[in-house]
Amino acid sequence: MKNILSWVNDAFLKMTWLENAVNWFFTEVINLESDTQLYKGLTFFFYDIIKIFILLIVLIFIASYLQSFFTAEKTRKILQSKKGLGANAIGALLGTVTPFCSCSSIPIFIGFTKAGLPVGVTFSFLISSPLVDLASLILLASLFNWSIAAIYVGLGVVIAILGGALISYLKMDQYVADFIKSDQPSDVMMCAEPTLTKKERVRYAIEQVKEIISRVWLYIIIGVSIGAFIHGFIPEAWVLAVLGDDNPFSVIIATIVGVPMYADIFGTLPIAEALILKGVGLGTVLAFMMAVTALSLPSMIMIQKVVKPKLFFTYLSIVIAGIILVGYIMNATSHLWI
C-alpha cells in the first residue's frame, strides 16, 4: 500500500515523469550541460510552469464544483449558529474551504459584519480565506511533502483562530467603519445558487477555471521566473547570508519582504521551492509565503477602508507577530519535517 501511495504521489503530484521529460529535452535535444546555471534555471522554469498549471486547472475545477454547494450565504448562516472560540474555529475552517483571495474576501467580510457576526469571527475567516485552502494543500504537497503541506495549512488555521479570538477578547466590534454599522444588511457575494443542476455546476466550475487562471497566470509566471533565477543564477552563499539560519533576523526579513508583494500562494510556491533548494530554513520560507498571501498590500489598503485605525493596526500586529512566531518555531523544528 505504501508503495502504491508513493507511486501515486510521484506520478500525479510531483509529476516525476514530467521532470524527467524536461531534463531529457534540455540534455538530449538542446544539448545543455546539466551542471550549468542555464540548465538549472531553464529546467526549473519549464517543469514548474507546466506542473503548476496542470495541477491548478484540475484543482480549481474540483474546488469550484464543490464550492457551488457552499455559498457565502451558507457560510454566514453556519457562523451565526456558533459562539466563542468555537465560532472562531469554524470561521477559520470555513475560510479554508471557501477559496476567496485576499481582495475578494473583503466584500464577504463586510457582508458578514453587516449581518451581525462578531468582528473577531469574521476576522478569523478573513485571515484564513486567502492564507490556506485545499488547492494550496495539494500544491504544497506536490512541491515539498505532505508533512510540510499539512503544517502550513494547520498553522495558518491556528493563526486565524487565535487572531480572531484575540480581536474578540479585545472587544473591537466598535472599530469597524461607520458605513458597515448600517442596519441595512449587505448583499453577500454569492458564489453560485444552491439549486444548480449538475450540468450548471460543471459549467460554473469551468468558468471559474477560466476566471481564476486569467487572474493569476501572470503572477505564476513571475513567481516561477524568480524561482528559476534564484535556483539557477543566485549563489547559495548570497541567499544564505540574508535568509540562512545564521542570520537571526531571517524570519523577520522574509516577512517584511513578503508584505508589500501581491500574489496568490500559487505565485509564491516556486519562489519558496527555490529558497528551500538553496538551503533557506523551512520557517523562513513559510513566513515569506504567509506574509505574501495574508498581508498583500492591495488587501491591506482595502481592509484599512472598512475598519478604523485601532482595529486595523491590531489585526496587522497580530498576524505579523503570528507569522514571525511560526517562522522561528518551524526553523527550530524543521529537522522533524524535511
ROSE-153316 format. One record per residue (C-alpha): residue in one letter; residue number from 1; x, y, z. Coordinates in Angstrom, 1 decimal, m for minus. Layout:
<nodes>
+----+-----+--------+--------+--------+
| aa |   i |      u |      v |      w |
+----+-----+--------+--------+--------+
|  A | NUM |      X |      Y |      Z |
...
+----+-----+--------+--------+--------+
</nodes>
This chain:
<nodes>
+----+-----+--------+--------+--------+
| aa |   i |      u |      v |      w |
+----+-----+--------+--------+--------+
|  M |   1 |    0.0 |    0.0 |    0.0 |
|  K |   2 |    2.8 |    2.4 |    0.9 |
|  N |   3 |    4.5 |    1.8 |   m2.4 |
|  I |   4 |    1.2 |    2.4 |   m4.3 |
|  L |   5 |    0.7 |    5.7 |   m2.5 |
|  S |   6 |    4.2 |    6.7 |   m3.2 |
|  W |   7 |    3.8 |    6.0 |   m6.9 |
|  V |   8 |    0.5 |    8.0 |   m7.0 |
|  N |   9 |    2.2 |   10.9 |   m5.2 |
|  D |  10 |    5.2 |   10.9 |   m7.6 |
|  A |  11 |    3.1 |   10.4 |  m10.8 |
|  F |  12 |    0.2 |   12.8 |  m10.1 |
|  L |  13 |    1.5 |   15.4 |   m7.6 |
|  K |  14 |    5.3 |   15.6 |   m8.0 |
|  M |  15 |    5.0 |   14.5 |  m11.7 |
|  T |  16 |    8.4 |   13.0 |  m11.8 |
|  W |  17 |    7.7 |   11.8 |  m15.3 |
|  L |  18 |    7.4 |   15.5 |  m16.3 |
|  E |  19 |   10.6 |   16.4 |  m14.6 |
|  N |  20 |   12.4 |   13.5 |  m16.4 |
|  A |  21 |   10.9 |   14.6 |  m19.7 |
|  V |  22 |   12.0 |   18.3 |  m19.2 |
|  N |  23 |   15.5 |   17.1 |  m18.2 |
|  W |  24 |   15.8 |   14.8 |  m21.2 |
|  F |  25 |   14.7 |   17.6 |  m23.6 |
|  F |  26 |   17.3 |   20.0 |  m22.4 |
|  T |  27 |   20.1 |   17.5 |  m22.2 |
|  E |  28 |   19.4 |   15.4 |  m25.3 |
|  V |  29 |   17.6 |   17.8 |  m27.7 |
|  I |  30 |   19.0 |   21.2 |  m26.6 |
|  N |  31 |   22.4 |   19.7 |  m25.6 |
|  L |  32 |   22.8 |   21.7 |  m22.5 |
|  E |  33 |   25.3 |   20.5 |  m19.8 |
|  S |  34 |   23.3 |   19.5 |  m16.7 |
|  D |  35 |   25.8 |   21.3 |  m14.3 |
|  T |  36 |   25.4 |   24.7 |  m15.9 |
|  Q |  37 |   23.4 |   27.6 |  m14.4 |
|  L |  38 |   21.3 |   28.0 |  m17.6 |
|  Y |  39 |   20.3 |   24.3 |  m17.5 |
|  K |  40 |   19.3 |   24.5 |  m13.8 |
|  G |  41 |   17.3 |   27.7 |  m14.4 |
|  L |  42 |   15.5 |   26.5 |  m17.6 |
|  T |  43 |   14.6 |   23.1 |  m16.3 |
|  F |  44 |   13.2 |   24.6 |  m13.1 |
|  F |  45 |   11.2 |   27.1 |  m15.0 |
|  F |  46 |    9.6 |   24.7 |  m17.6 |
|  Y |  47 |    9.0 |   21.9 |  m15.1 |
|  D |  48 |    7.3 |   24.2 |  m12.5 |
|  I |  49 |    5.3 |   26.1 |  m15.1 |
|  I |  50 |    3.8 |   23.0 |  m16.7 |
|  K |  51 |    3.2 |   21.2 |  m13.4 |
|  I |  52 |    1.6 |   24.1 |  m11.6 |
|  F |  53 |   m0.8 |   24.9 |  m14.4 |
|  I |  54 |   m1.8 |   21.3 |  m14.8 |
|  L |  55 |   m2.5 |   21.0 |  m11.1 |
|  L |  56 |   m4.1 |   24.4 |  m10.9 |
|  I |  57 |   m6.7 |   23.7 |  m13.6 |
|  V |  58 |   m7.6 |   20.3 |  m12.1 |
|  L |  59 |   m7.8 |   21.7 |   m8.5 |
|  I |  60 |   m9.7 |   24.8 |   m9.4 |
|  F |  61 |  m12.3 |   22.8 |  m11.3 |
|  I |  62 |  m12.8 |   20.4 |   m8.3 |
|  A |  63 |  m12.8 |   23.1 |   m5.7 |
|  S |  64 |  m15.2 |   25.3 |   m7.7 |
|  Y |  65 |  m17.6 |   22.4 |   m8.3 |
|  L |  66 |  m17.7 |   21.7 |   m4.5 |
|  Q |  67 |  m17.9 |   25.5 |   m3.9 |
|  S |  68 |  m21.1 |   25.6 |   m5.9 |
|  F |  69 |  m22.7 |   23.8 |   m3.0 |
|  F |  70 |  m21.1 |   26.0 |   m0.4 |
|  T |  71 |  m22.1 |   29.7 |   m1.0 |
|  A |  72 |  m21.2 |   32.7 |    1.1 |
|  E |  73 |  m24.7 |   32.8 |    2.4 |
|  K |  74 |  m24.4 |   29.3 |    3.8 |
|  T |  75 |  m21.1 |   30.3 |    5.3 |
|  R |  76 |  m22.8 |   33.2 |    7.1 |
|  K |  77 |  m25.6 |   31.1 |    8.4 |
|  I |  78 |  m23.2 |   28.5 |    9.8 |
|  L |  79 |  m21.1 |   31.2 |   11.5 |
|  Q |  80 |  m24.2 |   32.8 |   13.1 |
|  S |  81 |  m25.0 |   29.5 |   14.8 |
|  K |  82 |  m21.7 |   29.4 |   16.7 |
|  K |  83 |  m20.4 |   31.3 |   19.7 |
|  G |  84 |  m17.0 |   31.9 |   21.4 |
|  L |  85 |  m13.8 |   30.2 |   20.4 |
|  G |  86 |  m15.7 |   27.6 |   18.6 |
|  A |  87 |  m17.1 |   30.3 |   16.2 |
|  N |  88 |  m13.5 |   31.4 |   15.5 |
|  A |  89 |  m12.5 |   27.9 |   14.7 |
|  I |  90 |  m15.5 |   27.4 |   12.4 |
|  G |  91 |  m14.8 |   30.7 |   10.7 |
|  A |  92 |  m11.1 |   29.8 |   10.2 |
|  L |  93 |  m12.0 |   26.3 |    8.9 |
|  L |  94 |  m14.7 |   27.7 |    6.5 |
|  G |  95 |  m12.1 |   30.1 |    5.2 |
|  T |  96 |  m10.0 |   27.0 |    4.0 |
|  V |  97 |  m12.9 |   25.5 |    2.0 |
|  T |  98 |  m14.1 |   28.8 |    0.5 |
|  P |  99 |  m11.1 |   29.8 |   m1.6 |
|  F | 100 |  m11.6 |   33.6 |   m1.8 |
|  C | 101 |   m8.5 |   35.6 |   m2.5 |
|  S | 102 |   m7.3 |   38.3 |   m0.1 |
|  C | 103 |   m9.2 |   41.1 |   m2.0 |
|  S | 104 |  m12.4 |   39.2 |   m2.8 |
|  S | 105 |  m12.6 |   38.3 |    0.9 |
|  I | 106 |  m13.2 |   41.9 |    1.8 |
|  P | 107 |  m16.8 |   42.2 |    0.4 |
|  I | 108 |  m17.6 |   38.9 |    2.2 |
|  F | 109 |  m16.2 |   40.4 |    5.4 |
|  I | 110 |  m18.4 |   43.5 |    5.0 |
|  G | 111 |  m21.5 |   41.3 |    4.4 |
|  F | 112 |  m20.8 |   39.1 |    7.4 |
|  T | 113 |  m20.2 |   42.1 |    9.7 |
|  K | 114 |  m23.4 |   43.9 |    8.5 |
|  A | 115 |  m25.3 |   40.6 |    9.1 |
|  G | 116 |  m24.4 |   40.9 |   12.8 |
|  L | 117 |  m21.5 |   38.4 |   13.1 |
|  P | 118 |  m18.9 |   39.3 |   15.7 |
|  V | 119 |  m15.9 |   41.1 |   14.2 |
|  G | 120 |  m13.5 |   38.6 |   15.7 |
|  V | 121 |  m15.2 |   35.7 |   14.0 |
|  T | 122 |  m15.2 |   37.5 |   10.6 |
|  F | 123 |  m11.5 |   38.2 |   11.1 |
|  S | 124 |  m10.8 |   34.5 |   11.6 |
|  F | 125 |  m12.5 |   33.9 |    8.2 |
|  L | 126 |  m10.7 |   36.9 |    6.7 |
|  I | 127 |   m7.3 |   35.7 |    7.8 |
|  S | 128 |   m7.8 |   32.1 |    6.8 |
|  S | 129 |   m9.6 |   32.5 |    3.5 |
|  P | 130 |   m6.6 |   33.8 |    1.4 |
|  L | 131 |   m4.0 |   32.1 |    3.5 |
|  V | 132 |   m5.0 |   28.5 |    3.3 |
|  D | 133 |   m7.2 |   26.4 |    1.1 |
|  L | 134 |   m7.5 |   22.9 |   m0.3 |
|  A | 135 |   m5.7 |   23.8 |   m3.5 |
|  S | 136 |   m2.7 |   25.2 |   m1.5 |
|  L | 137 |   m2.5 |   21.9 |    0.4 |
|  I | 138 |   m2.2 |   19.8 |   m2.7 |
|  L | 139 |    0.2 |   22.2 |   m4.4 |
|  L | 140 |    2.4 |   22.4 |   m1.3 |
|  A | 141 |    2.5 |   18.6 |   m1.2 |
|  S | 142 |    3.4 |   18.4 |   m4.9 |
|  L | 143 |    6.4 |   20.7 |   m4.3 |
|  F | 144 |    7.6 |   19.6 |   m0.9 |
|  N | 145 |    5.8 |   16.8 |    1.0 |
|  W | 146 |    2.6 |   16.1 |    2.8 |
|  S | 147 |    4.0 |   16.9 |    6.2 |
|  I | 148 |    5.0 |   20.4 |    5.2 |
|  A | 149 |    1.7 |   21.0 |    3.4 |
|  A | 150 |   m0.3 |   19.9 |    6.5 |
|  I | 151 |    1.9 |   22.1 |    8.7 |
|  Y | 152 |    1.4 |   25.2 |    6.6 |
|  V | 153 |   m2.4 |   24.7 |    6.5 |
|  G | 154 |   m2.6 |   23.8 |   10.2 |
|  L | 155 |   m0.5 |   26.8 |   11.3 |
|  G | 156 |   m2.5 |   29.1 |    9.0 |
|  V | 157 |   m5.7 |   28.0 |   10.6 |
|  V | 158 |   m4.2 |   28.4 |   14.1 |
|  I | 159 |   m3.2 |   32.0 |   13.3 |
|  A | 160 |   m6.7 |   32.7 |   12.0 |
|  I | 161 |   m8.4 |   31.2 |   15.1 |
|  L | 162 |   m6.2 |   32.9 |   17.7 |
|  G | 163 |   m6.1 |   36.2 |   15.8 |
|  G | 164 |   m9.9 |   36.4 |   15.6 |
|  A | 165 |  m10.2 |   35.2 |   19.2 |
|  L | 166 |   m7.9 |   38.0 |   20.4 |
|  I | 167 |   m9.8 |   40.6 |   18.5 |
|  S | 168 |  m13.0 |   39.3 |   20.1 |
|  Y | 169 |  m11.3 |   39.4 |   23.5 |
|  L | 170 |  m10.3 |   43.0 |   23.0 |
|  K | 171 |  m13.9 |   43.8 |   22.2 |
|  M | 172 |  m13.1 |   45.7 |   19.0 |
|  D | 173 |  m16.5 |   45.5 |   17.3 |
|  Q | 174 |  m17.0 |   49.2 |   17.6 |
|  Y | 175 |  m13.9 |   49.9 |   15.4 |
|  V | 176 |  m15.4 |   48.9 |   12.1 |
|  A | 177 |  m16.1 |   51.7 |    9.6 |
|  D | 178 |  m19.4 |   53.6 |   10.3 |
|  F | 179 |  m21.0 |   52.7 |    7.0 |
|  I | 180 |  m20.7 |   48.9 |    7.9 |
|  K | 181 |  m22.7 |   49.6 |   11.1 |
|  S | 182 |  m25.8 |   50.3 |    9.0 |
|  D | 183 |  m28.9 |   48.5 |    9.9 |
|  Q | 184 |  m29.4 |   47.5 |    6.3 |
|  P | 185 |  m27.9 |   44.1 |    5.6 |
|  S | 186 |  m25.4 |   44.0 |    2.8 |
|  D | 187 |  m25.8 |   41.8 |   m0.2 |
|  V | 188 |  m23.4 |   38.9 |    0.5 |
|  M | 189 |  m21.5 |   37.8 |   m2.6 |
|  M | 190 |  m22.9 |   34.6 |   m3.8 |
|  C | 191 |  m20.6 |   32.1 |   m5.5 |
|  A | 192 |  m23.4 |   30.0 |   m7.0 |
|  E | 193 |  m27.0 |   29.2 |   m6.3 |
|  P | 194 |  m27.6 |   26.1 |   m4.3 |
|  T | 195 |  m30.2 |   24.8 |   m6.8 |
|  L | 196 |  m27.9 |   24.4 |   m9.7 |
|  T | 197 |  m28.1 |   21.2 |  m11.8 |
|  K | 198 |  m25.0 |   19.0 |  m12.3 |
|  K | 199 |  m24.5 |   20.5 |  m15.8 |
|  E | 200 |  m24.7 |   24.0 |  m14.5 |
|  R | 201 |  m22.2 |   23.2 |  m11.7 |
|  V | 202 |  m19.8 |   21.8 |  m14.3 |
|  R | 203 |  m20.3 |   25.0 |  m16.4 |
|  Y | 204 |  m19.7 |   27.1 |  m13.3 |
|  A | 205 |  m16.5 |   25.2 |  m12.4 |
|  I | 206 |  m15.2 |   25.6 |  m16.0 |
|  E | 207 |  m15.9 |   29.4 |  m15.9 |
|  Q | 208 |  m14.1 |   29.6 |  m12.5 |
|  V | 209 |  m11.1 |   27.9 |  m14.0 |
|  K | 210 |  m11.0 |   30.4 |  m16.8 |
|  E | 211 |  m11.6 |   33.4 |  m14.5 |
|  I | 212 |   m9.0 |   32.4 |  m11.9 |
|  I | 213 |   m6.4 |   31.3 |  m14.4 |
|  S | 214 |   m6.8 |   34.7 |  m16.2 |
|  R | 215 |   m6.3 |   36.4 |  m12.8 |
|  V | 216 |   m3.2 |   34.5 |  m11.6 |
|  W | 217 |   m1.3 |   33.4 |  m14.7 |
|  L | 218 |    1.0 |   36.4 |  m14.7 |
|  Y | 219 |    1.8 |   36.0 |  m11.0 |
|  I | 220 |    2.6 |   32.4 |  m11.6 |
|  I | 221 |    5.0 |   33.2 |  m14.4 |
|  I | 222 |    6.6 |   35.9 |  m12.4 |
|  G | 223 |    6.9 |   33.6 |   m9.4 |
|  V | 224 |    8.4 |   30.8 |  m11.4 |
|  S | 225 |   10.8 |   33.1 |  m13.2 |
|  I | 226 |   12.0 |   34.5 |   m9.9 |
|  G | 227 |   12.3 |   31.0 |   m8.5 |
|  A | 228 |   14.2 |   29.8 |  m11.6 |
|  F | 229 |   16.6 |   32.8 |  m11.4 |
|  I | 230 |   17.2 |   32.1 |   m7.7 |
|  H | 231 |   17.7 |   28.4 |   m8.3 |
|  G | 232 |   20.0 |   28.8 |  m11.4 |
|  F | 233 |   21.9 |   32.0 |  m11.0 |
|  I | 234 |   21.9 |   33.3 |   m7.4 |
|  P | 235 |   24.8 |   31.8 |   m5.5 |
|  E | 236 |   23.7 |   29.8 |   m2.5 |
|  A | 237 |   26.1 |   31.8 |   m0.2 |
|  W | 238 |   24.3 |   35.0 |   m1.1 |
|  V | 239 |   20.9 |   33.6 |   m0.3 |
|  L | 240 |   22.0 |   32.1 |    3.0 |
|  A | 241 |   23.8 |   35.3 |    4.1 |
|  V | 242 |   20.4 |   37.1 |    4.1 |
|  L | 243 |   17.9 |   34.3 |    4.8 |
|  G | 244 |   20.0 |   31.5 |    6.2 |
|  D | 245 |   19.8 |   30.1 |    9.8 |
|  D | 246 |   22.9 |   32.0 |   10.8 |
|  N | 247 |   21.0 |   35.3 |   10.4 |
|  P | 248 |   18.8 |   35.6 |   13.5 |
|  F | 249 |   16.6 |   38.1 |   11.6 |
|  S | 250 |   15.9 |   35.9 |    8.6 |
|  V | 251 |   12.3 |   35.3 |    9.5 |
|  I | 252 |   11.6 |   39.0 |   10.1 |
|  I | 253 |   13.3 |   39.9 |    6.8 |
|  A | 254 |   11.3 |   37.3 |    4.9 |
|  T | 255 |    8.0 |   38.6 |    6.5 |
|  I | 256 |    8.8 |   42.2 |    5.7 |
|  V | 257 |    9.8 |   41.4 |    2.1 |
|  G | 258 |    6.6 |   39.4 |    1.7 |
|  V | 259 |    4.1 |   42.1 |    2.9 |
|  P | 260 |    4.3 |   44.6 |    0.0 |
|  M | 261 |    4.1 |   41.8 |   m2.6 |
|  Y | 262 |    0.8 |   40.9 |   m4.2 |
|  A | 263 |    0.4 |   37.3 |   m5.4 |
|  D | 264 |   m1.7 |   34.2 |   m4.7 |
|  I | 265 |    0.0 |   31.3 |   m3.0 |
|  F | 266 |    0.4 |   29.8 |   m6.5 |
|  G | 267 |    2.8 |   32.5 |   m7.4 |
|  T | 268 |    4.8 |   32.2 |   m4.2 |
|  L | 269 |    5.3 |   28.5 |   m4.3 |
|  P | 270 |    8.0 |   28.4 |   m6.9 |
|  I | 271 |   10.0 |   31.1 |   m5.0 |
|  A | 272 |    9.6 |   29.0 |   m1.8 |
|  E | 273 |   10.8 |   25.9 |   m3.6 |
|  A | 274 |   13.9 |   27.7 |   m4.9 |
|  L | 275 |   14.7 |   29.1 |   m1.5 |
|  I | 276 |   14.3 |   25.6 |    0.1 |
|  L | 277 |   16.7 |   24.2 |   m2.6 |
|  K | 278 |   19.2 |   26.9 |   m1.7 |
|  G | 279 |   19.1 |   25.8 |    2.0 |
|  V | 280 |   16.9 |   28.5 |    3.5 |
|  G | 281 |   15.1 |   27.4 |    6.6 |
|  L | 282 |   11.6 |   26.0 |    6.4 |
|  G | 283 |   10.2 |   28.5 |    8.9 |
|  T | 284 |   11.7 |   31.4 |    7.0 |
|  V | 285 |   10.1 |   30.2 |    3.7 |
|  L | 286 |    6.7 |   29.6 |    5.4 |
|  A | 287 |    6.9 |   33.1 |    6.9 |
|  F | 288 |    7.5 |   34.6 |    3.5 |
|  M | 289 |    4.6 |   32.7 |    1.9 |
|  M | 290 |    2.2 |   33.6 |    4.7 |
|  A | 291 |    3.1 |   37.3 |    4.6 |
|  V | 292 |    2.6 |   37.4 |    0.8 |
|  T | 293 |   m0.8 |   35.7 |    0.9 |
|  A | 294 |   m2.3 |   37.1 |    4.1 |
|  L | 295 |   m0.9 |   40.6 |    4.1 |
|  S | 296 |   m0.7 |   41.7 |    0.5 |
|  L | 297 |   m0.6 |   45.4 |    0.0 |
|  P | 298 |   m3.9 |   45.7 |   m2.0 |
|  S | 299 |   m5.8 |   43.8 |    0.6 |
|  M | 300 |   m4.3 |   45.9 |    3.4 |
|  I | 301 |   m5.5 |   49.0 |    1.6 |
|  M | 302 |   m9.0 |   47.6 |    1.3 |
|  I | 303 |   m9.1 |   46.5 |    4.9 |
|  Q | 304 |   m8.0 |   49.9 |    6.0 |
|  K | 305 |  m11.0 |   51.4 |    4.3 |
|  V | 306 |  m13.5 |   49.2 |    6.2 |
|  V | 307 |  m12.1 |   49.3 |    9.7 |
|  K | 308 |  m10.8 |   52.1 |   12.0 |
|  P | 309 |   m7.1 |   52.5 |   12.6 |
|  K | 310 |   m7.1 |   50.9 |   16.0 |
|  L | 311 |   m8.6 |   47.7 |   14.7 |
|  F | 312 |   m6.5 |   47.7 |   11.5 |
|  F | 313 |   m3.2 |   48.0 |   13.4 |
|  T | 314 |   m4.3 |   45.4 |   16.0 |
|  Y | 315 |   m5.1 |   43.0 |   13.1 |
|  L | 316 |   m1.9 |   43.8 |   11.3 |
|  S | 317 |    0.2 |   43.3 |   14.5 |
|  I | 318 |   m1.5 |   40.0 |   15.4 |
|  V | 319 |   m1.0 |   38.5 |   12.0 |
|  I | 320 |    2.6 |   39.7 |   11.7 |
|  A | 321 |    3.5 |   38.5 |   15.2 |
|  G | 322 |    1.9 |   35.2 |   14.5 |
|  I | 323 |    3.7 |   34.7 |   11.2 |
|  I | 324 |    7.1 |   35.6 |   12.8 |
|  L | 325 |    6.5 |   33.3 |   15.7 |
|  V | 326 |    5.5 |   30.4 |   13.4 |
|  G | 327 |    8.7 |   31.1 |   11.4 |
|  Y | 328 |   11.0 |   30.8 |   14.3 |
|  I | 329 |    9.3 |   27.7 |   15.7 |
|  M | 330 |    9.4 |   26.0 |   12.4 |
|  N | 331 |   13.1 |   26.8 |   11.9 |
|  A | 332 |   13.8 |   25.3 |   15.3 |
|  T | 333 |   11.9 |   22.1 |   14.5 |
|  S | 334 |   12.5 |   21.8 |   10.7 |
|  H | 335 |   14.6 |   18.7 |   11.1 |
|  L | 336 |   11.4 |   16.9 |   12.0 |
|  W | 337 |    9.6 |   17.7 |    8.8 |
|  I | 338 |   12.1 |   17.8 |    5.9 |
+----+-----+--------+--------+--------+
</nodes>
